Amino acid sequence: MSKPGPDPTVTKIDVLKEIRLAYPPVQAPKDLAERLEISNTAVSNKLKDMEKNGWVESERVGRARVYWITDDGRAQLDPEFSSGNQ
């Protein structure tokens, strides 16, 4: 069985959706990579870009880094959210 690699069809929006749907809403890259069936590196790169854009925030917990979606990230998924019609 080969490891999943980068999948150009998995977008940053796909990663945001996975974080939003997850319970708890704090996710490690490894968990996201497994659910999206892409490599840890691919999801980590997307998360780093998304953090620079303000779509997610992260914190180190033990040896892992965990991510959660921000209001700006929610606005990427739901334009109504950013317009204040929540």
Sequence and secondary structure as in RCSB ss.txt:
>XXXX:A:sequence
MSKPGPDPTVTKIDVLKEIRLAYPPVQAPKDLAERLEISNTAVSNKLKDMEKNGWVESERVGRARVYWITDDGRA
QLDPEFSSGNQ
>XXXX:A:secstr
       TT  HHHHHHHHHHSSSS B HHHHHHHHTS HHHHHHHHHHHHHTTSEEEEEETTEEEEEE HHHHH
HH HHHHTT  
